[in-house]
Amino acid sequence: MTLKASLLSGLKDKEVPCRTKGCRNTWTWEGTEQLRWMGDGKLEPPLRMCAECYAKYNELEDRKVPCANDACEGTWTWTKSARLAALKKGRTEPPRDRLCEACRSQAKEVASLDVPCRVRGCENTWVWTPEERIAADGGAGTAKPPMRMCDSCYDHFKGMSDQQIKCRIQVCEGTWTWTRGMQLEATARGITEPPKRMCDACAEVFSSVEDLEQPCKARGCSGSWIWTRFAQVEVIRFGGGKVPARMCSNCYEKFKNSQEQTLDCRISGCQGKWVWTKQMQLDASNRGFKDPPRRMCDACASEVLSYAEQGVPCKQDGCGNTWTFNPEMQLSASRKGKPGEPPRRMCERCKRFLDSAETKEISCEACAAAIVWPKEHQLKVELGVWVKPSLCADCRRARGSHVPSNPSTTSETPTSDAPSAPADASTPPAEGPNPLL
């Protein structure tokens, strides 16, 4: 076997990428051709088109395109190879920034310009080339440079993609688009997290409302609070449109700085407690009260419902009225270990009589001396148990009478050293032992 035959047997056909930019096809480099190529001292395969690109290439023609400089009437040639590469990238129109030969020569006399990057927060620059400056104003130097990114920002921009971020309204499931441009600006300023924003639907509601002043929810307060547009969005879209109940800033400070208090139950004999909450304290303060109210503990408040009012006879002899033994009194008696045992009290009529009556001085019918008539004795007379006194103590002794311990059941009896005589029926005895004797 000859050397050539040996080399041919070792070389196999090879698939080589198409030379057209953007094309992913290949063309076949046969082994015999590889041998001739390497025989000329070349190691890299030749640049060739695939069959598809080559066929398309033969269909195309060079195209004359107007110069990018609007003030120029010249043209430049968009070659078949360039058109083929553009087609592979999905473009059918020629680039708009190319100059004719004359303008390119003129551009050599124009200096390039360093322009700040368009991304806020980036301190880099990009180069506005002479060719671009010629295309902008024909070299007059009057045009403003376009808004562009520097190379670094553009590289980052190409590697990014738009992101869908949840709406900042907590109960909303909508999203908004955090674009690549927004992300790039955030990165340039050292921000890695997306901003809090609303979705389009929430933003539309937000733009249609205004801040509203609302009354404070605390009872007795005339203050107000501001229902912001932002807070309205959540209520309007997801809360049925009902205005929330909130405190004004003054009431909120009072509420925040107060402390719950544990207080004794108002039922006498009960060891239970009840809690005077911060809300209760705020309501009391707004109504002008500083001290806590007297309340029952939870156990007493529940048990007191099992009692019914009872009418108890008045403690005053001769009074046929009753006073009310209410459920709280009954509960107190139960707490003290005396369930069902009402205390001895007066009825309302007797109490009103004592409250309105005053101790009086009346004159003795015999000697005109002053007789002290207490209001308690007056009540006995009012009830018909006693009779109004008419003689002072001295006159009664002179007549040989004494004061009985119970005038309603005991008749007067003459003293042992005085003549027996009937009692003066017109001079009734006073209540009990008279303090004047």
C-alpha positions as CSV (number, residue, x, y, z in Angstrom):
1,M,0.0,0.0,0.0
2,T,1.3,3.4,-1.0
3,L,1.7,6.3,1.4
4,K,-1.1,8.2,-0.3
5,A,-3.5,5.2,0.0
6,S,-2.6,4.9,3.7
7,L,-3.4,8.6,4.3
8,L,-6.6,8.4,2.4
9,S,-7.7,5.4,4.4
10,G,-7.2,7.4,7.6
11,L,-9.0,10.5,6.6
12,K,-12.8,10.5,6.9
13,D,-15.3,13.0,5.6
14,K,-15.9,15.8,8.1
15,E,-18.8,18.1,8.7
16,V,-17.8,21.7,8.9
17,P,-20.0,24.7,10.1
18,C,-21.4,26.9,7.4
19,R,-19.6,30.2,7.1
20,T,-22.8,32.3,7.0
21,K,-23.4,34.0,10.4
22,G,-26.5,32.8,12.1
23,C,-26.6,29.5,10.1
24,R,-26.4,26.3,12.0
25,N,-26.0,24.0,9.0
26,T,-22.8,22.2,7.9
27,W,-21.1,21.3,4.7
28,T,-19.1,18.1,4.0
29,W,-15.4,18.3,3.8
30,E,-14.4,15.1,2.0
31,G,-11.2,13.2,2.9
32,T,-9.5,13.6,-0.4
33,E,-10.0,17.3,-0.3
34,Q,-8.7,17.4,3.2
35,L,-5.5,15.7,1.9
36,R,-5.0,18.2,-0.8
37,W,-5.7,21.1,1.6
38,M,-3.2,19.8,4.1
39,G,-0.7,19.2,1.3
40,D,-0.7,22.9,0.7
41,G,0.3,23.4,4.4
42,K,-3.1,24.5,5.6
43,L,-4.5,23.1,8.8
44,E,-7.8,25.0,9.2
45,P,-10.7,24.0,7.0
46,P,-11.8,26.5,4.3
47,L,-14.7,28.9,4.9
48,R,-17.7,27.7,2.8
49,M,-21.4,27.8,2.8
50,C,-23.8,25.0,3.3
51,A,-25.8,23.9,0.3
52,E,-28.9,25.8,1.5
53,C,-27.0,29.1,2.0
54,Y,-25.2,28.7,-1.2
55,A,-28.4,28.2,-3.2
56,K,-29.9,31.3,-1.5
57,Y,-26.8,33.3,-2.1
58,N,-27.0,32.6,-5.8
59,E,-30.6,34.0,-5.8
60,L,-29.6,37.3,-4.1
61,E,-28.1,40.4,-5.7
62,D,-26.1,43.2,-4.3
63,R,-28.4,46.1,-3.3
64,K,-27.8,49.8,-3.3
65,V,-28.9,51.5,-0.1
66,P,-29.2,55.2,0.6
67,C,-26.6,56.7,2.9
68,A,-27.5,57.1,6.6
69,N,-26.7,60.8,6.3
70,D,-30.0,62.4,5.4
71,A,-28.2,65.3,3.8
72,C,-26.3,63.0,1.5
73,E,-27.6,61.5,-1.7
74,G,-25.0,58.8,-2.0
75,T,-25.5,55.1,-1.5
76,W,-23.6,52.1,-0.1
77,T,-23.7,48.5,-1.3
78,W,-25.5,45.8,0.7
79,T,-23.7,42.8,-0.6
80,K,-25.2,39.4,-1.2
81,S,-23.2,37.9,1.7
82,A,-24.4,40.6,4.1
83,R,-28.0,40.1,3.0
84,L,-27.7,36.3,3.5
85,A,-26.4,36.8,7.0
86,A,-29.3,39.2,7.7
87,L,-31.8,36.7,6.5
88,K,-30.4,34.1,8.8
89,K,-31.1,36.5,11.7
90,G,-34.6,37.1,10.5
91,R,-34.0,40.6,9.1
92,T,-35.0,41.5,5.6
93,E,-34.3,45.3,5.7
94,P,-30.8,46.8,5.5
95,P,-29.2,48.5,8.4
96,R,-29.9,52.2,8.7
97,D,-26.6,53.4,10.1
98,R,-24.3,52.8,7.2
99,L,-22.6,55.6,5.2
100,C,-21.6,56.0,1.6
101,E,-18.0,56.0,0.7
102,A,-17.8,59.9,0.6
103,C,-19.4,60.2,4.1
104,R,-17.0,57.6,5.4
105,S,-14.1,59.6,4.2
106,Q,-15.6,62.7,5.8
107,A,-16.0,60.8,9.1
108,K,-12.2,60.4,9.3
109,E,-12.0,64.1,10.0
110,V,-14.6,64.0,12.8
111,A,-13.6,63.0,16.4
112,S,-15.4,60.4,18.4
113,L,-17.3,61.5,21.5
114,D,-17.5,59.8,24.9
115,V,-21.2,59.8,26.0
116,P,-22.5,58.9,29.5
117,C,-24.3,55.6,29.7
118,R,-28.1,55.9,29.6
119,V,-28.5,53.7,32.7
120,R,-29.1,55.8,35.8
121,G,-26.5,55.0,38.4
122,C,-23.9,53.9,35.9
123,E,-20.8,56.1,35.6
124,N,-19.4,54.5,32.4
125,T,-19.5,55.9,28.9
126,W,-20.0,54.7,25.4
127,V,-18.3,56.0,22.2
128,W,-20.3,57.9,19.7
129,T,-18.3,57.1,16.6
130,P,-17.5,59.7,13.8
131,E,-19.6,57.6,11.4
132,E,-22.6,57.9,13.7
133,R,-22.0,61.6,14.2
134,I,-22.0,62.1,10.4
135,A,-25.2,60.2,10.1
136,A,-26.8,62.3,12.8
137,D,-26.2,65.8,11.4
138,G,-23.8,65.5,8.4
139,G,-20.8,66.5,10.6
140,A,-22.3,69.8,11.7
141,G,-21.9,68.9,15.3
142,T,-25.4,70.1,16.3
143,A,-27.1,66.8,16.9
144,K,-27.5,65.4,20.4
145,P,-26.1,61.9,21.0
146,P,-28.7,59.1,21.3
147,M,-29.5,57.4,24.6
148,R,-27.4,54.2,24.8
149,M,-25.9,51.9,27.2
150,C,-22.2,51.4,27.8
151,D,-20.7,48.0,26.8
152,S,-20.8,46.7,30.3
153,C,-24.4,47.5,30.9
154,Y,-25.4,46.1,27.4
155,D,-23.7,42.8,28.2
156,H,-25.7,42.6,31.4
157,F,-28.8,43.6,29.6
158,K,-28.5,40.8,27.1
159,G,-28.2,38.2,29.9
160,M,-31.4,39.5,31.7
161,S,-35.0,38.7,31.1
162,D,-38.2,40.4,32.2
163,Q,-39.6,39.2,35.5
164,Q,-43.2,39.1,36.8
165,I,-43.4,40.5,40.3
166,K,-46.3,40.1,42.7
167,C,-48.5,43.1,43.3
168,R,-47.6,45.0,46.5
169,I,-51.3,44.8,47.6
170,Q,-51.1,41.8,49.9
171,V,-54.4,40.2,49.1
172,C,-53.9,40.7,45.3
173,E,-52.6,37.9,43.2
174,G,-51.8,40.1,40.2
175,T,-48.3,40.8,38.9
176,W,-46.4,43.6,37.3
177,T,-43.4,43.4,34.9
178,W,-40.0,44.2,36.1
179,T,-38.3,44.9,32.8
180,R,-34.7,44.2,31.9
181,G,-34.1,48.0,31.8
182,M,-35.5,48.5,35.3
183,Q,-33.4,45.6,36.6
184,L,-30.3,47.1,35.0
185,E,-30.8,50.4,36.6
186,A,-31.5,48.8,40.0
187,T,-28.2,46.8,39.6
188,A,-26.3,50.0,38.8
189,R,-27.5,51.5,42.0
190,G,-26.6,48.4,44.1
191,I,-30.2,47.3,44.5
192,T,-30.9,43.5,44.1
193,E,-34.6,43.3,45.2
194,P,-37.4,44.5,43.0
195,P,-39.4,47.6,44.1
196,K,-42.8,47.3,45.7
197,R,-45.4,48.2,43.0
198,M,-49.0,47.6,42.1
199,C,-50.3,45.6,39.2
200,D,-52.2,47.4,36.5
201,A,-55.6,46.8,38.0
202,C,-54.7,48.1,41.4
203,A,-52.8,51.0,39.9
204,E,-55.9,52.0,38.0
205,V,-58.0,52.1,41.2
206,F,-55.2,54.0,43.0
207,S,-55.2,56.7,40.4
208,S,-59.0,57.2,40.6
209,V,-59.3,57.9,44.4
210,E,-58.1,60.6,46.8
211,D,-57.1,60.6,50.4
212,L,-60.3,60.7,52.6
213,E,-60.7,62.0,56.2
214,Q,-62.6,59.6,58.4
215,P,-63.9,59.8,62.0
216,C,-62.0,58.1,64.8
217,K,-63.6,54.8,65.9
218,A,-63.0,55.5,69.6
219,R,-66.3,56.3,71.4
220,G,-66.4,59.9,72.6
221,C,-63.6,61.1,70.3
222,S,-64.2,63.9,67.8
223,G,-60.8,63.4,66.0
224,S,-60.2,61.9,62.6
225,W,-57.7,59.8,60.6
226,I,-56.7,59.9,56.9
227,W,-57.8,56.9,54.8
228,T,-55.0,57.0,52.2
229,R,-55.4,56.1,48.5
230,F,-53.2,53.1,49.0
231,A,-55.3,51.7,51.8
232,Q,-58.4,52.3,49.8
233,V,-57.2,50.1,46.9
234,E,-57.3,46.9,49.0
235,V,-60.7,47.7,50.4
236,I,-62.3,48.7,47.1
237,R,-60.9,45.7,45.1
238,F,-61.1,43.0,47.7
239,G,-63.0,44.3,50.8
240,G,-66.4,45.2,49.5
241,G,-65.8,49.0,49.7
242,K,-66.5,49.2,53.5
243,V,-64.5,51.9,55.3
244,P,-62.4,50.3,58.1
245,A,-62.8,51.5,61.7
246,R,-59.6,53.1,63.0
247,M,-58.4,55.4,65.7
248,C,-57.0,58.9,65.2
249,S,-53.4,59.5,66.0
250,N,-54.1,60.9,69.5
251,C,-56.3,58.0,70.5
252,Y,-53.8,55.5,69.1
253,E,-51.0,57.1,71.2
254,K,-53.2,56.8,74.3
255,F,-54.1,53.2,73.4
256,K,-50.4,52.2,72.7
257,N,-49.1,53.8,76.0
258,S,-51.8,52.3,78.3
259,Q,-51.6,49.0,80.1
260,E,-54.4,46.5,80.9
261,Q,-55.4,46.5,84.5
262,T,-56.7,43.6,86.6
263,L,-59.3,44.8,89.1
264,D,-61.4,43.3,91.9
265,C,-65.0,42.1,91.2
266,R,-67.6,44.5,92.5
267,I,-69.6,41.8,94.2
268,S,-68.8,42.0,97.9
269,G,-67.3,38.8,99.2
270,C,-66.1,37.7,95.7
271,Q,-62.3,37.2,95.2
272,G,-62.6,37.2,91.4
273,K,-61.0,39.7,89.0
274,W,-61.9,41.4,85.8
275,V,-59.7,43.1,83.2
276,W,-60.0,46.7,82.3
277,T,-58.7,46.6,78.8
278,K,-56.8,49.3,76.9
279,Q,-59.9,49.9,74.7
280,M,-62.1,50.3,77.8
281,Q,-59.6,52.8,79.3
282,L,-59.5,54.8,76.0
283,D,-63.3,55.0,75.8
284,A,-63.5,56.1,79.5
285,S,-60.9,58.7,79.0
286,N,-62.7,60.2,75.9
287,R,-65.8,60.5,78.1
288,G,-64.0,62.3,80.8
289,F,-63.6,59.4,83.3
290,K,-60.3,58.6,85.0
291,D,-61.2,55.9,87.4
292,P,-62.2,52.4,86.3
293,P,-65.9,51.4,86.7
294,R,-67.1,48.8,89.2
295,R,-67.8,45.6,87.4
296,M,-68.3,41.9,88.0
297,C,-65.8,39.2,87.2
298,D,-66.9,36.7,84.5
299,A,-68.0,34.1,87.0
300,C,-70.3,36.5,88.8
301,A,-71.6,38.0,85.6
302,S,-72.7,34.6,84.5
303,E,-74.0,33.4,87.8
304,V,-76.0,36.5,88.6
305,L,-78.4,35.7,85.7
306,S,-79.6,32.7,87.6
307,Y,-81.1,34.9,90.4
308,A,-84.5,36.7,90.4
309,E,-85.5,39.7,92.4
310,Q,-87.2,39.1,95.7
311,G,-89.4,41.3,97.8
312,V,-88.2,41.4,101.5
313,P,-90.4,43.0,104.3
314,C,-89.2,46.3,105.6
315,K,-87.3,46.1,108.9
316,Q,-89.4,48.9,110.5
317,D,-92.2,47.6,112.7
318,G,-95.6,48.6,111.4
319,C,-94.4,49.0,107.8
320,G,-96.1,46.7,105.3
321,N,-93.9,47.6,102.4
322,T,-91.0,45.6,101.0
323,W,-87.5,46.3,99.6
324,T,-86.0,44.6,96.6
325,F,-83.4,41.9,97.3
326,N,-81.9,42.1,93.8
327,P,-79.7,39.4,92.1
328,E,-76.4,41.1,92.9
329,M,-77.3,41.3,96.6
330,Q,-78.3,37.6,96.6
331,L,-75.0,36.7,94.8
332,S,-73.0,38.7,97.4
333,A,-74.8,36.8,100.2
334,S,-73.9,33.6,98.5
335,R,-70.3,34.6,98.2
336,K,-70.2,35.4,101.9
337,G,-71.5,32.0,102.8
338,K,-75.1,33.1,103.5
339,P,-77.1,32.1,100.5
340,G,-80.8,33.1,100.6
341,E,-80.4,35.2,103.8
342,P,-81.3,38.8,103.1
343,P,-80.1,41.6,105.4
344,R,-82.5,43.7,107.5
345,R,-83.2,46.9,105.6
346,M,-85.8,49.5,105.2
347,C,-88.1,50.0,102.3
348,E,-87.7,52.9,100.0
349,R,-90.7,54.8,101.6
350,C,-89.1,54.6,105.1
351,K,-85.7,55.6,103.7
352,R,-87.2,58.6,101.9
353,F,-89.0,59.7,105.1
354,L,-85.7,59.6,107.1
355,D,-83.8,61.3,104.3
356,S,-86.3,64.2,104.2
357,A,-87.2,64.4,107.9
358,E,-85.2,66.5,110.4
359,T,-85.0,66.3,114.2
360,K,-87.6,68.7,115.7
361,E,-88.1,70.6,118.9
362,I,-91.7,70.7,120.1
363,S,-93.2,72.4,123.2
364,C,-94.5,70.6,126.2
365,E,-98.3,71.1,126.5
366,A,-97.9,71.5,130.3
367,C,-94.8,73.7,130.8
368,A,-93.9,74.7,127.3
369,A,-90.4,73.2,127.7
370,A,-88.6,72.0,124.6
371,I,-88.9,68.3,123.7
372,V,-86.3,66.9,121.2
373,W,-88.2,64.7,118.7
374,P,-85.7,62.7,116.5
375,K,-86.6,61.8,113.0
376,E,-86.5,58.1,113.8
377,H,-89.2,58.6,116.5
378,Q,-91.1,60.6,113.9
379,L,-91.0,57.6,111.6
380,K,-92.5,55.4,114.4
381,V,-95.4,57.8,114.7
382,E,-95.8,58.0,110.9
383,L,-96.1,54.2,110.8
384,G,-98.6,54.2,113.7
385,V,-96.4,52.3,116.1
386,W,-95.9,55.3,118.5
387,V,-97.8,58.5,119.1
388,K,-96.5,62.0,119.1
389,P,-95.2,63.1,122.6
390,S,-97.0,66.0,124.3
391,L,-95.4,66.2,127.8
392,C,-91.7,66.6,128.6
393,A,-90.0,64.2,131.0
394,D,-90.4,66.4,134.1
395,C,-94.1,66.7,133.5
396,R,-94.5,63.0,133.0
397,R,-92.7,62.3,136.2
398,A,-94.8,64.9,138.0
399,R,-97.9,63.1,136.8
400,G,-96.4,59.8,138.0
401,S,-95.8,58.2,134.7
402,H,-92.8,56.3,133.3
403,V,-91.6,55.4,129.9
404,P,-92.5,51.9,128.8
405,S,-90.0,49.9,126.9
406,N,-92.6,49.1,124.2
407,P,-95.3,51.7,124.0
408,S,-97.3,49.7,121.6
409,T,-97.9,46.8,124.0
410,T,-97.3,48.2,127.6
411,S,-99.6,50.7,129.4
412,E,-98.2,53.3,131.7
413,T,-97.8,52.4,135.3
414,P,-97.6,55.0,138.1
415,T,-94.5,55.1,140.3
416,S,-94.6,53.7,143.8
417,D,-94.3,57.1,145.6
418,A,-96.9,58.9,143.5
419,P,-100.7,58.7,143.8
420,S,-102.3,56.3,141.5
421,A,-103.9,58.1,138.6
422,P,-105.0,57.2,135.1
423,A,-102.6,58.1,132.4
424,D,-103.3,61.1,130.3
425,A,-104.6,59.6,127.1
426,S,-103.8,62.8,125.3
427,T,-100.1,62.5,126.2
428,P,-98.7,59.5,124.4
429,P,-95.3,58.1,125.5
430,A,-92.1,58.5,123.4
431,E,-90.1,55.8,121.7
432,G,-88.1,53.6,124.0
433,P,-86.2,55.0,127.0
434,N,-86.3,58.8,126.6
435,P,-82.8,60.2,126.7
436,L,-84.1,63.2,128.5
437,L,-84.9,61.2,131.6
